[in-house]
Amino acid sequence: MNAPSKAHGQELTAAELKATLESLKQAYRINPYPEWSQRKAWLMALSDMIYDNKLRIAEAISEDFGYRSKNDTLLAEVFPSLEGIRHAIKHGKSWMKPRNEGASIWFKPASTCLMPQPLGVVGVIVPWNYPLFLSIGPMIAALAAGNRVFIKMSEYTPRFSALLDELLAKALGREVVQVINGGPEVAAEFSRLPFDHLLFTGSTPVGKMVMKAASENLVPVTLELGGKSPVIITAPTVANPGRFENAIARTLSGKSINAGQTCIAPDYLMVPEGCEEQLISHAKAIIDRRFPDGILSKDFTGIVSDRHATRLQRLIDEAAEQGARVVTLMKTADSPGRKIPMTLVFNAKPDSMLMQEEIFGPVLPVITYKRLDEALDYINDRPRPLALYLFDDESKTQDMVMKQTIAGGVCLNETLFHIAQENLPFGGVGDSGMGHYHGKFGFDTMTKLKPIFKQSRFHVMEMLSPPYDNKMFAFMTKLLTRKV
């Protein structure tokens, strides 16, 4: 049970995947309800593992990317992973307590409760863009809930995946967590396994295939997908120079971290007509301050693979060929690490690939509007996004936009940071996903909240048994009242 199922880097067969899952299920059956002391020990070991190896982790991910800023990894992966663990350790003991719900007045003095029970084995399919955070985040919820975890890593991050396998085997043991690598074929077989819950993070088209495969075994799924997340900057914000510059700065922060390879990165920017030149001026100044050496700056991350870099360049070139205005915001040069400069694109055709596909890179289309309701109509005419960002200081406007749009999550006058709030659920809606996790929401997702009705020793339920008499009829008349 404790031995690795195969040397890391070798893809497992369907039979080997099933055998690995069965070994985890057997470990669960031996201890199906770990006490809090055991769950806390798992979480503490996970925290120590990440903290003690944070630089090795950053180095391995950078090697997989060709080049990735160490600070991107520390800020966007190590920090939220450790914060998520701290939050679970602080609150997990209370999360696992039975939740008294109270019985209907007609059945008192009986009582009811919800008993949080571990599901068993949770499968996690991890994308390449945040390989630490998007494996650790689901793992925190699963372990706090008392489950075992089977993780399928991306073929685009082989060095980090091998390191994670090594570190988790030492920290937790393979009877608690198993890690495998592999391409699309392995992912397809993995999705068909009879997990007790399956969490997938990735694209909407692949998410549909994962859900279909999981349905063969009626496995419940959490799908963390993507889509085109909009940023809206309103006219009153543009009219205030300081607030406009801040809005652009925060938008570019959300777009530049990990070179835009983030599922909740701003995918397009909506601004009032007439502010384009002011926008460009502010954006160039901000990017020049943050990345003074342009794409050679050590804090600017590269694109994960040649295929992804070629695709991004194709999006830019097609838009330009169709008449769009392309504005490069940073100094360019030949550089190792597949780097593409931060770029604004104005007037891209609505049917261009740039405007149809999730971008996943440092390219930001800009759409202008005359009235705010036009911007909201544009958003509402498209699939519901994973995130929406609004820059406006008026509570009336904020309230109106919140009520007239639907998105997986929202930041007001900021981008990205909603994902790091452990008291908020993270998840999509519609094409951007289903289900959610983080904090207690993740604990509940990976738990069976078992409803329990407990009868009192002395009760009146015998009155409901035949033979029925006039007293019973009178009682039933009260039960069937139409009053509300």
N, C-alpha and C positions, 0 to 999 in steps of 0.2 A: 504493500500500500504506500510506503514512503518513498520508493524509488522513482526517479524520473521516468516518465513513460517513454521518452526517447531523447537522444542528444538534441540540445536546442539547435534550431536551424534546419533540422530534418522535419519534413511535413508528416504528420500522423495520418494513418489510414482511417477509414470510417470505423473499422473494428477497434483500432487503438483509441480513438476518441471515445467510443462507447465504454471501453474498459476503464479509461481514466475517469469518466463520469461515474461509473459504478463504484470505483474505489472511494470517491468523495461521498457518494451516497451511503456507502457502508460506514464510513467514518461518522457521518451524521446519525445513522441509526444507532451507533454505539453510544452517542451522547446527543440525543435529539433536542435537549433543552439545556444548553450551557448556562450555568449561573453567571451572574454579573461579574464575579471575580475572574472567570475565564475570558469573558468577552473583553473586559477591560485590559487583561493581560495581552490579548491579541492586539488591541488598539495601541497600547503602549509600545509593544514590540514594533508595530508598523511605524509609529512616530519616530522611534529611535533609529530605525532602518533608514528612513528618509533623511533625517537630520544629519546622521553620521556619514551619509554617502551623497550629500547634495551636490558636491563638486564632481564626483564621478558620474552622477546622473546627468548633470549639465553637459559634461564632456561627451558622454555617449550620445545624447540627443543632438548635440552640435555635429558630431561625426555623421549621424544619419541625415541631417539636413544639408550637409556640405559646409554650412556654417550657420550656427544659431547663437545669437547673443546670450551670454551666460545670464545676464540680468533678466532677459525675457523668461528664461526657465525658472530662475529664483523667484521672480515676482508673480508670474502667471501660473506656475505649476507647484513649486515647492511650498510657497507661502499659503495658498488656499488649501493645499492638501493637509498641511500641519494644522491650520485653523479648523478645518473640518473634523480632524481627529480630536482636537481639544474640545470642540463643541460636543462631540459624541460622548467623550469621556465624562464631561461635566453633567450631561443630561440623560445619558443612556440608561442609567439605573431606574430613573423615574419613568422613562418611556416603556420599559418592559413590565411595569407593574400592571396588574389587572385594573381595568377602568370600570368603575361602578356606574351603571347607567340608569338604574331605577326601573321597577316594574310598573305596568299599568295599574291604575287604582283598583281595577276589578280583580286583579290577581294577587294583591297584597295579602299577607305579609311575605310573599315570595320576593326574590331579588334577582337582578340580572347583572352581568358584567361582560366586558370584552377582554379576552385573554390573548395578549400578543404572543404568538407562537412562531418559532422559526419555520420557514417553508421547507428548507432542505439544502438544495444546491442551486446557487444563482449563477447563470452564465452571463458573461460580460464580453461584448465585442467592442474593441477599442480602436479608434481611428489613429491616424499618424500625427495629427496636428498638435495634440497635447497628450502625448502617450503616458506621462506620469499622472497628471491630474484626472484624466478621463478613465484611468484604470483604478486609481486610489479612491476617487469620489464614490463610485458604486461599491467598492470594496468596504469602505467605512460603513455605509448603510447596511450592507450584507452581514458584516461581522458583528456590528452592534446589535443586529437582530438575531444573532446566533446561528447564521448560516455558514456553509462552506461555499467556496468561490472557484469557478473555472473560468479563466481569462483567455481570450483569443486576441493576440496582439496583431498589429498591422505588419505586412511584409515590407513596408517602407521604413520601418524603424528596427532593423534586425539587431543592431548593437545595443540599443537600449533594452529591447525585449530580452536579449540574452542576460543582460545585467539584472533586470527585474526578476527574471526566473531564478538567478543565483541568489539574489538578496532575499527574496521571499522564502525560498527553500530554507535558508538559514534562520530567518526571523520567525517564521510561522510553521514551517514544515509542510510537506506536500499532502498531508492528510487534511490540511485546512485550506490551502490555496494551490492550484495548479495553473501554470502559465504555458501557453503554446504560441507558436508563430504560424505563419502560413498565408497563402494567397487566397484568391476567390473560391477555389474549389474546397479548401479547408473551411472557409467561412460558411459555405453552403452546407457542408456536412455538419458543422458545429450548430448551425441554426436549426437543424432537424433533430437535434438531441432532445430527449425528454427531461429538460430542466424543470425546476419548480418555479423559476422566473427567469426571463431573459431580458437583458438591457442592451440595446444597440445604440451606438452613436455614429452617425454618418449621414450620407446623402438620402434624400427622399426616395429616389428610385430604388436604391439598395434596401432602404428600410421597408419598402413594400414587399420585396422578395424575402426579407428576413421574417416579416410577419406571416407571409404565406407559408413559409417552411415551418415556422413554429406552430402554426395552426394544425399541422398534421398530428401533433401530440397535445393539442389544446393548451399549449404553454402560454401563460400570460406574458405580455411584452410591455416594456417601456421603450419607446422610440424617441431618441433625442436627435432630431434631424436638423435641417437648416433652412435655407430659403434666403430671400433678399430682404434684409432688415433695413428699414428706412431711417434716415435722420431728417427731422423737420426743424428748420430755423425760421421763426416767424418774423414778420415785418417789424414789430416793436423791438425785437432783439437786434435786428439789423440796424435800426435807427439809433441804437445805443452803441457807440464804437467799442467801448470796453467789453460789453456783453457779447457783441458780435465776434470780436477777436477771441474771447474765451470759448464761445461755442465752436468756432473753427478749431481751436487748439484741442478741445476735448474730443471733437470728432476725429481729428487726425491721430490723437492718442489711441483711440479705439481701433483705428485703421492701420496704424503702423506697428503695434505690438505683434510680434511673431510674423511680421510682414503681411498682415491682413489675413493670415491663414487661421482664422478663428470663426467658429460657426455663428457667433453673435456679433461679428465685426460689422460696422456700418457698410451696407452694400450699395446704397446710393444716397445722395444728399439732395434735399429739396429746399430751395431758397427762393425768396421773392425776386421777380424780374428786376433787373437794373443794378444788382449788387455784384455782378460777376467779377468785374475788375478789382473791386475792393476785396472780394473773397480770394482771388488769386494772389494779390499783394500780401494779405495776411498769411495765407497758407505758405507761400515761399519763405517769408521771414521766419515763421514758426519752424518749418522743416530745416532751414539753414541753421537756426540756433540749436536744434536738437541733434542734428546730424551734420556737423560742420565739414566732415570729410565725405559727404555724400554717401553713395552706396558703399564706400570703403570704410565707413564708420563702424566701429566695433559693436555698436549697439543696434545695428540694422541687420536683421536676420535674412538668410537666403531662402530660396524656394526649395521644397523638399526633394524634388526629382527633376530630371531633364524633361520628362513628359509634362509635368505640371507647369514648369517654366515656359515650355513651348506653347502650351495652351493659353497661358496668360498673355504672352506676346501676340498670339493670334487674335485674342479678343481686342487688344488695342489696335492692331493693324487693320482688322476688319472695320472697326468703328471709324478709323481715320479714312479708309478708302470710301466709306459711305458718306463722308463729309463732316464728321465730328471734329471738334477742335480738341487736340490733345496737348495738355500742359504738363511738362515734366517739372516736378517741384524740387528736385535735388540734383546735385552734381553727379554726373555719370562718368564711368571709367571701366576699363576691363578689370574684372575682379574674379577671384575664385569664389565658389559657393553659390552660383546661380542666382545672383541678385538682380531684381527688377526694381527700378526707382519708383518712389511714390509719385503717382500720376493722377491728375484730374482729367476727366473727359466730359466735354460739354456737347450738347445736342446730338447725342448718340441716337440712332434710329431705334424706335420701340421694338422692332423685330430683330435687332442685332443680337448676336450671342451675348454681348456684354450686358444687355438689358433683359435677357431671357434666363440666363444661367446664374447660379450663385457664383460670385467671382472668386473668392478665396485667395486673395492676393492684394498687393498694395496699389490697387487701381480703384478710383472712386468716381463714378459717373455723377454729374450734377444736373439736376432737373429744375427748371424755373417754373414758378406758378404766379398767377395774378391774385388769386384769392385763396385763403386757407382751405375753404371747402373743396376747391379743385384738387389740392394736394391730398386731402382725405379721400376724395373719390378715386384718385389714382391708386392709393394704397388699397382701398376696399375692393377695387376691381381685380385685384391680384390675390394669389394664395396668401393665407394668413402667415405673417412672418414670425420667426423665432424671437425677435426682439424689435422694439420700436423706441426711438430716441427723440425727445422733444426738447427744444431749447426755447423757453418762454417763461417769463417771471409772473405772468398773470394767472392767478388761481382759476379764474373763470375760463380762460383758454385751456389750461391744463385739464380741467374737469370735462370740458366739451370734447377735447381730443380723446381722452380716456374712454368716454362713453360712446364715441362714434367709431372707434377702431378696436380690433381684437388682435392681440399678439401674445406670444408665449410669456414675455416679460417686458418690462418698461423701465427706462431711466429718464428722469426729468432733469435737464441741465447736466447730463453726464452720459457716458457710454460704458458698457461692459460690467459695471460694478455690481449690478443686481445679482450676477452669478456668484459673487463671493459673500452673499448674505445668508448665513446658515439658518436664519429664522424664516427665510422665504423659500418656497418650492422653486425648482428649476425644471422647466419643461416647455414643450411646444404646444401648438394647437393646430388642428387641421393638417395641412401639408408639412408643417414644421415639427410635427411629432404628437405623441400621446403619452400620458402618464407624466410623473415627475419624481424627483428625488432631491436630496440635500437635507441635512438635519433630520428632524422628526418625520418630515414628509418621506424621506428615503427609508427610514426605519419602518414606517407603516406600509410603504410599497412592498418591502421585502419581508413582510410579516403576514401571517394569517391572523386577523383579528377575530378570534373564535367567539361567537356569541354563546353565552351560557345562561340558562334559566335555572335557578335553584329554588326548589319548592320548600316551603316551611313545613315543619312537622305537623302543625295544626293549620288547616286551611279549609276553604269552603268549596273546593272544586268538586267534591262528591255530589253537590247539589246539581251539577251539570250532567249527571249520569242517569240513565233511565232506571226504573220507569218514571216518566214525567207526570207531575201532578199540577194542581192549580197554582201552588206556590212557585213552582218552576216556571209556569207560564207567566206569572206576574214578574218574576225576576228577568225573564227573557224580554218582556215588554220594556223594562228599564234599559236593558242592554242595547235594544234596537232603536233607541230614541233618535229623532232626526235633529235634535238641537246641536248646534255647533258653538 
